[in-house]
Amino acid sequence: MKILIVEDEPRIRRFIENQVKELLGEQQVQVVALEKLLQAQEYIHSHPIDLLLLDLNLNGQDGFDLLKEMVAGSFHTIVISAYKDRAIEAFEYGVLDFIAKPFTQDRLAKALDRFSGQKSQQDYRAKYLSVKAYGRLQMLPMEEVLYIQGANNYSEVYLENKRKFLHDKSLENLLLILPGNFERVHKSYIVNMNKAAEIQTKPGSRYFLVFQNKEVVPIGRTRFKEIKQKLLSDKGT
């Protein structure tokens, strides 16, 4: 497990590094701690990581510049910052958690549980999906996303207008930041239930979710009853 800490205060940087190793197990993690924005940008471009622990004030530079650039990556980001007023903005961009300074070991442990234990953040979810397309970062509003299909370690994001984008995060990682109206209906599909119209049943116990725009995706047999109940509940029947 490869973790990058970006924090300009030496005391806090050492504390985070020591706590991460203690909480996750020193033999299980590889931790790199940097203090400058440019160092972090260069490191991420040349090294794969699983988790970014990011301060927002880096010697006067705005950590959001790094967040906006990197949030479309395959890794998760946890912000550690004294700027509490930027928490909602950070969540809207798709961070896994926001730890307000000063913080305790217990608070850091809860954030790491969401990462390693796959416990999702319930208070806030992303309003956008950040994707890299045509050489630049694009922010896709969640309400425009129809469904997401797994593609090995990546995901393909399909919009209502038929456009498709590749996301570097896997379905499992995306589930941790998606709003509650997104449901996994199949091992390879996550759907926006707000766009669902009905369920079709076909011979051979095959089930399909039909969207309002008539597009169709499969429903796994083990998920059928739960998705059917969810759809009926959303429709108020």
N, C-alpha and C positions, 0 to 999 in steps of 0.2 A: 504494500500500500504506500503510495507516494504522496506526500503532503507538502505543500508550499505555504510558508508563513510570510506575509508581507506586512511588516510593522517597523516604524522608524524609532520607537523608544526601546533602547536596549534592555531595560529591566522587564518590560512587558513582553518583549520578544522572547527573552530567555524563559520567562514564566510559562508562556504559551507552549513553547517547545518542550519544556520539561513535563508539563501536564499532559500534553498529547501523547508523549512516550509512555507516561505512567498509566494513562487511562486506556490506551489502545494496545499497550504491550510493546516495549522497545524492540523486541525481536520481529515484530510484525509490521513496523512502519519505517519508512525512510523519510526523514524530515529535513527540509532545506529552509533556512530562515534568511530572508533578505530585507533590506531597509529602504530601498529606492524603487520608484515606479519603473524606471527604465530597466533596471536589473531584472525586475519581475517579468516585464514584457519579453525581454530577450530569453529568459529562462523558459517561460511557457512555450515560446515558439520553437525551442530546441529540445525540450524534455517533456515526456508524457507525465501528467499528474492525475491523481484521483480526487484531491480536495485542495481548495484554495481557502486559506484563512486570511482575510483582507481587512486592513485598516483603511479608513477613508481619508485620513489626513496624513500624508507622507511627506514630511519636511515642507509643508505648504502646498504640495501637489495633491490634486483630487483623485482619490482612489476610484471614484466613479468612472474616470477615464479608462482604467483597466477593467473595471466591472463590465462596462458597456461593450468593450471590445471582446472580452473573453467569455461572457455569459452564454454564448452559443456553443461553447466547447463541450466536450464529453464529460468533463469533471463537474463536481458541485462546488458552490461557493458559500462560505459562511462569513458574514461581515462582522468584525469586532470593532466598534467605534463608539465614541462619546457623542456623536451627532445623532441623538435619538429621533430627531425630527425627520431624518432621512430613511427611517426604517421601512415605512410603507412603500416609499419609492423603490427601495432595494428589493422588497418582496415582489413588487410589480414587475421588476426585471427578471425575476426567477431565482433569487438566492434561496438557499435551503433554510437559512436561519440568520437572525440578526441579534448579536450579543452586545448589549449596551455596557460601556465602561462606566464605572468600575464593575468588575464581575468576579464571581467566585468560581472555585473549582467545580462546584455542583452545576452551575449554569453552563460552563463549558462542557461538562460531561453530558448534559441533556442534549446539547447541540450535536455532539459527536455520536450520541445514540441515534439521532435522526439520520446520520450518515451511515454508520456501520451497522446499526440495528434496523435500518430501513423504517424508522418511525417517522411518519410524515408530520409536517408543520400544519396544525389545524387552524391557527389564527388568521393567517394570510396565505393566499396563493397567487401565483403569477397572473398578471393581466395580459401579458404578451409572451410570445415565443420568439426568441432571438435566433435568427438563422443567417448564415452567410450565403449570399447569392450574388452572382455577377461581380465578385470582388469587393463587396461591401456588406455591412451588417444591416439586416432588415428586421423590423419589429412587427410581428404578426399579431393583431388583436385576437385574443382567445375566442371571442364571439364569432369570428370568421372561420375558425377551424371546424371542419366537419368530422374528420377522423384522422387517426395516426396509425400507420402500419409499420410493424417492426421489419427491419432489414439488417439482419445479423446484429452487429454492435451499434448500428445506426437506426434512425427512424425516418419514415417518409411522412411529411405533414401535408394533408390534403385540405384545401379550402373549398368553400361553397362555390366559388367562381371557377372551379376546375383546376386552379393552379396548384402545383406540387413543389414542395421544398424538402431538401434533405437536412435533417438535424443530427448533430454529432452525438446526442445523448440516446441511450437505449430506452426502450419502453419502460423498463423498471425504474430508471433514473427520472424519466419524465413524470411518472406517476407521483413522485414525491413533491412535485411543485404544481401540478395541474389543479384547477378548481374542482370542487366537489361534483359538478355536473358531468365530469368526464369519467367514464366507466370502462373497465377492461371487459370486453365481451367475448374475447377469444385470445388465445395465446399470442396471436400476431396483430391484434387490433384493440385500440382504445378509441372510444367514440364520444362525441359531444351529445349527450342525451337530450339537450335542449333542441337539437335538430332532428330527433327521431320521430317517425310518424307511426310505424307499425312493425309487427313481427310477422314474417311469413314462415309457414311450416311446409316442408316438402317431403316427399317419400324418402324413406330410409332414415327417418329422424334427423333430418337436416333443417337447421333453423337459420333465418336471415333477418337482419335489421334493415328496414327500409327507411331512408331519410325523407324529409319533406321535399327534397329536390329529386326524389326517385332513385338516387344512388343506393347501392346495396352492399352490405358487408356480412360475412358469416358470423354466427354466434356459436360458441363452443357448447357442446351438449351439457357440460357441467355448469355452465353459466346461464342456461336458458331460463330456468325458473326464476332466478334472482333478477335477471334483466327484464323478464316479462312483468314481474311484480313492480319493479322500479318504473317501468313505462306506464303501467296502470296507475301507480301512485302519482306520478308527475302529471297525468291527465286528470287526476281527481276522481277516478272511478273506482 
